[in-house]
Amino acid sequence: MSMNFPLNIDKESSVPLFLQIARSLQERIDSGVLSKGLKLPSTYSLSEDLKISRATVVKAYEDLLSQGYLESRAGGGTYVSGRVLAQADFFERFSDSQISEPAYFSEFSQRILSLSNSSTECASAVDNEKVNFGAPPIDSLPLKTWKRILTQECNELGSRSVDWSPDDFGLYTCREAISQYLSRSRAIKCSPEQVLIFANCKESLMFVSRILLNPGDVVAIENPSYNDPRNYFSSCGATLVPIDIDNEGMIVSELFKLKSKPKLVYTTPVQDPTGIKLTYTRKQDLVEWAEKNEVLIWEEGWEGDYNYVSPVDPALQALGSGANVFYGYCFWKLLYPLVTLGVLIVPPQLVYLCRKAKQFADIQFSMLEQKALARFISEGHLERHIKKSKSTFEKRRISAMEGLLSTLRDHIEIPKQSASLHLCIRFSEVFEKENILKSAELAGLSITATTPYYLQSPRTNEFLLPFSLHSEETLVNRISKFSTYLKCK
């Protein structure tokens, strides 16, 4: 085995060669470059690579063996031992307090570092694993169809008739399929030329933040809301103004009362995390006000794939001229981890600017994924998958709601228009937060508090339950146990 990392060896130095080798290896072990259990090259192989005597390498290994950095195992071989800097030790050793002089960093970096501790805690406090990162359960994915399409696309790699030409906005056939799908499902008014594809949905958020926002710009954002947009807007120096929601979605009238006109309004018409839908009347009011006052809107559409109580409404972008609305979308709720792509629909007059700006973003990413997705949509598989999976999730949602209401009716509130893959549950104050979480853990029920979603004034005892992850029978049994444990506290 040959070394795949350099060793700092100076044959002209007065420091013995064996000591130079030992120190170089020790540095890599301490820094974590050489991980615990890694097998090192044999003394013969390393001596050949370094063009030095084998005895010198043997002496270096012996020195590290005596210090506990290396260990010999039965059957031969020398391995990195347990005296390796663990990841936790690394962050303890290089803590935030040891950051270099901020003057060396850009203003962008300084804004990231200056984000408040409470904001940082909120950003990391959502137990994403409990809600499966907002993604659907693996058993609901159209794996066979996706594998077949990927195989077909791979088989066509050598065909001259297949277009693999790179494009800043993404593969044209994929953008065309997406624009047609969103036109059908959301009434979006767009051509493929307005569609930008990103490696993931976070990239599109950062892209819009950087092309629109200057330090000091005001951004009105729903409260509660997902924390990534808040962090991106803050990293660009924007001032965030929370706009509360009620059972009809964002309280649009609060926007009209702001002292400083926002440059951008961030909204999720199917509200994240509550699942409450923005009413049609408020949508119209928001679009009319924004166009009249030349305010831009970022409309996040990724929570709108599953609606259970009422039909899908047209997007905000479809209600007005569409000249001031950015529409963000991704397939996370439908197809993750099969598809990670993010989508952005930009106003027609900003296509040229976005094409220029996209040249500095992620131009090259999975062409194969785009080809497969284009076929998956064009052949009707996406909409068939939505119809099938929605039927499954709707049954699970009903089981979860009936189970909760039958046992805790007087002590909980569930928004009637809730959508997506989770339920937003509000418990009365007769229960303590710690007891709710403990009872859920004992019952094997995954729930997480919504506190990190709030920019200000978080609701007490508000939690998310990802009902889509469990079968109907499992939900009934676990909710019954949860209720029993909770009442006993």
JOFENDA-V110192 format. One record per residue. PHI is phi in radians with two decimals (NA if undefined). Layout:
[[PHI] [PHI]]
//
This chain:
[[NA] [-1.63] [-1.19] [-1.93] [-2.55] [-1.35] [-2.02] [-1.41] [-2.05] [-2.14] [-1.23] [-1.61] [-1.30] [-1.37] [-1.32] [-0.93] [-1.05] [-1.08] [-1.27] [-1.10] [-1.14] [-1.09] [-1.14] [-1.10] [-1.17] [-1.09] [-1.06] [-1.26] [-1.24] [-1.09] [-1.44] [1.57] [-1.09] [-1.73] [-1.54] [-0.99] [1.55] [-1.21] [-1.45] [-1.50] [-1.08] [-1.14] [-1.07] [-1.16] [-1.09] [-1.18] [-1.14] [-1.14] [-1.11] [-1.54] [1.03] [-2.32] [-1.26] [-1.11] [-1.07] [-1.16] [-1.19] [-1.03] [-1.13] [-1.13] [-1.09] [-1.10] [-1.09] [-1.29] [-1.13] [-1.21] [-1.55] [1.57] [-1.33] [-2.10] [-2.53] [-1.70] [-2.09] [-1.04] [1.67] [1.69] [1.86] [-2.07] [-2.24] [-1.23] [-1.55] [-1.29] [-1.43] [-2.08] [-1.17] [-1.30] [-1.06] [-1.09] [-1.11] [-1.06] [-1.26] [-1.26] [-1.26] [-2.01] [-1.41] [-1.04] [-1.24] [-1.81] [-1.12] [-1.14] [-0.95] [-0.96] [-1.06] [-1.34] [-1.69] [-1.28] [-1.08] [-1.05] [-1.12] [-1.13] [-1.18] [-1.10] [-1.20] [-1.57] [-0.96] [-1.07] [-1.02] [-1.12] [-1.17] [-1.11] [-1.10] [-1.11] [-1.13] [-1.84] [-1.46] [-1.16] [-1.39] [-1.08] [-1.13] [-1.16] [-1.79] [0.96] [1.02] [1.35] [-1.66] [-1.33] [-1.16] [-1.02] [-1.21] [-1.66] [-1.38] [-1.43] [-1.09] [-1.09] [-1.13] [-1.12] [-1.10] [-1.09] [-1.16] [-1.07] [-1.09] [-1.08] [-1.16] [-1.13] [-1.17] [-1.67] [-0.98] [-1.52] [-1.36] [-1.25] [-1.36] [-1.55] [-1.53] [-2.03] [-1.18] [-1.20] [-2.50] [-0.98] [-1.48] [1.99] [-1.02] [-1.07] [-1.06] [-1.26] [-1.12] [-1.14] [-1.11] [-1.16] [-1.10] [-1.20] [-1.13] [-1.20] [-1.15] [-1.26] [-1.57] [-2.22] [1.10] [-1.11] [-1.74] [-2.80] [-1.90] [-0.99] [-1.17] [-1.61] [-1.64] [-1.93] [-1.94] [-2.13] [-1.09] [-2.77] [-1.21] [-1.15] [-1.07] [-1.19] [-1.09] [-1.15] [-1.04] [-1.13] [-1.02] [-1.38] [-1.51] [-1.84] [-1.78] [-1.96] [-0.96] [1.69] [-1.09] [-1.63] [-2.11] [-1.55] [-2.39] [-1.01] [-2.21] [-1.45] [-2.83] [-1.11] [-1.35] [-1.03] [-1.00] [-1.03] [-1.15] [-1.14] [-1.11] [-1.14] [-1.12] [-1.59] [1.53] [-1.30] [-1.70] [-1.61] [-2.11] [-1.30] [-2.06] [-1.22] [-2.11] [-2.37] [-1.27] [-2.01] [1.64] [-0.96] [-1.42] [-1.06] [-1.06] [-1.15] [-1.11] [-1.16] [-1.67] [-1.12] [-1.23] [-1.90] [-1.14] [-1.26] [-1.42] [-2.46] [-2.01] [-1.79] [-2.51] [-2.08] [-0.95] [-1.78] [-1.14] [-1.85] [-1.86] [-1.30] [1.43] [-1.25] [-1.59] [-1.23] [-1.17] [-1.06] [-1.08] [-1.20] [-1.06] [-1.08] [-1.07] [-1.13] [-1.13] [-1.09] [-1.13] [-1.13] [-1.20] [-1.15] [-1.76] [0.97] [-1.83] [-1.48] [-2.18] [-1.81] [-1.82] [-1.63] [-1.84] [-1.31] [-1.56] [-1.69] [-1.29] [-2.10] [-2.03] [-1.97] [-1.64] [-2.36] [-1.17] [-1.20] [-1.63] [-1.06] [-1.21] [-0.98] [-1.04] [-1.52] [-1.53] [-1.96] [-1.34] [1.37] [-1.37] [-2.23] [-2.01] [-1.68] [-1.91] [-1.78] [-2.63] [-2.68] [-1.78] [-1.04] [-1.19] [-1.79] [-2.31] [-1.17] [-1.66] [-1.13] [-2.27] [-2.02] [-1.08] [-1.87] [-2.24] [-2.35] [-1.77] [-1.86] [-1.02] [-0.94] [-1.26] [-1.88] [-1.07] [-1.11] [-1.04] [-1.15] [-1.15] [-1.14] [-1.20] [-1.17] [-1.11] [-1.75] [-1.83] [-1.39] [-1.21] [-1.81] [-2.62] [-0.93] [-1.24] [-1.10] [-1.08] [-1.17] [-1.07] [-1.15] [-1.13] [-1.02] [-1.20] [-1.04] [-1.32] [-1.09] [-1.50] [1.52] [-1.19] [-1.10] [-1.22] [-1.17] [-1.14] [-1.08] [-1.08] [-1.19] [-1.19] [-1.08] [-1.05] [-1.15] [-1.19] [-1.12] [-1.12] [-1.17] [-1.10] [-1.10] [-1.06] [-1.14] [-1.15] [-1.11] [-1.11] [-1.22] [-1.24] [-1.25] [-1.92] [-2.30] [-0.87] [-1.37] [-2.18] [-2.38] [-2.35] [-2.17] [-0.93] [-1.14] [-1.63] [-1.01] [-2.24] [1.22] [-1.89] [-2.47] [-1.81] [-1.71] [-2.06] [-1.97] [-1.60] [-1.22] [-1.35] [-1.22] [-1.84] [-1.58] [-0.96] [-1.08] [-1.22] [-1.09] [-1.16] [-1.16] [-1.10] [-1.13] [-1.10] [-1.12] [-1.50] [1.31] [-1.82] [-1.51] [-2.40] [-2.54] [-1.25] [-1.57] [-0.83] [-1.12] [-1.37] [-1.65] [-1.38] [-2.73] [0.84] [-1.11] [-1.24] [-1.40] [1.02] [-1.88] [-2.36] [-1.91] [-2.10] [-1.37] [-1.11] [-1.15] [-1.42] [-2.17] [-1.20] [-1.03] [-1.10] [-1.11] [-1.07] [-1.06] [-1.14] [-1.27] [-1.19] [-1.08] [-1.11] [-1.00] [-1.07] [-1.11] [-1.05] [-1.16] [-1.25] [-1.42] [-1.26]]
//
